[in-house]
Amino acid sequence: MVRRGVVDAEPVAPDDLGRSVSRLDDASWVWVDSIDPSAEELVTLQRELGLHDLAIEDVQHRNQRPKLEPYPGHVFAVLRPVAPGPDGMVESEIFLFVSERFLVTLRFDPICDLTTAVKRWPVLSELAPGTGSALYAVADEIVDDYLEVVEQLEERADELESKVFRGTPVTLEENPSIQRAILRLRRDAVRLRRHAVPMRQALDRLADDSPLITERLVPYVRDLIDHLLRTVELTDGIREILTTIVDIRIAQSANQLNEVMKKLTAWAGIILVPTLIAGIYGMNFDHMPELHWLWGYPMALALMAVSAVALYVGFRRRGWL
């Protein structure tokens, strides 16, 4: 039980939730927090608090998009917290049932931490008493994590830019790791945007239509919407940077291939002229003056060497070798 934002030490039994809610005064409400609830626990919550069938069905089907649905007597919300991890973005999922008398939070693995949000409830209750401020605190912590994650994505994009646009070309050994890093970063940016856009729509609907959000709380919810808009814009910028990086990598690969082809062509030309000379003098016709000339053989070798050196110098000056 929560009174003026402070969580009571005495828990409420699940089978006594309905009676506890009916006996509450105006300054109190019930908070039910369940981690990986079973089907039986969901049935108990639905029976005691009058939760809607469709909302319970959504809880049982995981990986929902962020949304907010008003039902008679309560609001159902799906939020998708994220957190920065060592190998990318870590996603979780939280379902909320909110009315003026209760707040139900259903969390699933990986568990999102609500400790910071709960600590803010007493302060926010001075601004706007009730469950609306508690819902705002939970959403605010999730949006702050979005901004933290998008900053990490920007840092990763900057590192990729530094690798791709450095003075020395990317080696063959580095190329696969850079490609994997680009794909992981693009995947994380798309997933974050996929959560931020519908959450912005849900909060917009919450600020406009829900009686849980009082007039004093509306500007704070609008501020969250603005932060989500900034998150979307930053993720779009990251995606544009990645598109540019991919285009540059394609151009770099084409240039590297062009350099290889120029070198192969130059060496082929150097080998071709001596081969042509050797082919001419290897035809063994009787009426070839050079066949019976004392210096014919040394002259052919010298001609091959001079032509090869001349071609090598010419290609080297043009930058082909």
Disulfide bonds with the S-S distance in Angstrom:
none
